[in-house]
């Protein structure tokens, strides 16, 4: 397993632990909620950059528009 995969697995594991704690009644502070927003935007940017490596260049514009529209609508 490379470093990237290891980091992603650790992030997923941390998210699962937080979700478990929330299911048990824990609350997220406003500061931590703000950090979640930052983390979500960061992961979205990483995903988009990685996706561009796989998308043919003639479909990139369409994918970028679709991704922005989908992201904005969420």
N, C-alpha and C positions, 0 to 999 in steps of 0.2 A: 504494500500500500504506500503510495507516495504521500508527501507532506500535504498536498492540497486535499486529497481524499481524507486524510487523518483529521485535518482541521474541520472539514465539512461534517464528518461524523461526530466530532466533539460538539460542534454547534448544534446539530440535530439532537444529540443527547441532552445538552443543556436545555434546549427548548422543551423537550419531553418532560424533564424534571420540573421546569417552571409550570408547565401545564398540569402536571400531577398535583403540585402544590396549590394551584388555583382551584382545581377540582376539590381539594380538601378544605377550601375556604380562605386561603391566603389572598391578600389584596396587593396589587401593584401600585407603588407610589407614582405620583405624577412625573417625577424625575425619571424613574425607570420606564414609565410609559413613553416618555419622550425619547429615551434611548432605544426603545423597541422600534419606534418610527424611523430613527436613524439607521438602525440595523436592517430594517426591511428595505429601505431605499438603497442601502449599500448592496445587499444581496441581489436586489433587482438589477442594479447596474452591472454587477459581476455576471449575472445570468445573461443579460443582454449582450455583453461583450463576448462571452464564450459562445453564445448562440450565433453571433455574426461569423465566427470562424467556420461554422458548418453550413451556413446558408449560402446558396449561390449568389453572386454579386448582382444578378439581374432581379432578384426578389428582395434584396435588402431594404429598399425604400418601402415596399409594401409591408414587410415585417415590422419595420420601425414605426410606421404609421399605426398599424394594428396594435402593436405593443403599447404605444403611448395612449391610444384610445382606450384599450382594455384597462391599463393601469389607472388612467384618470377616472374611469367609470367605477372603479372598485371603492 
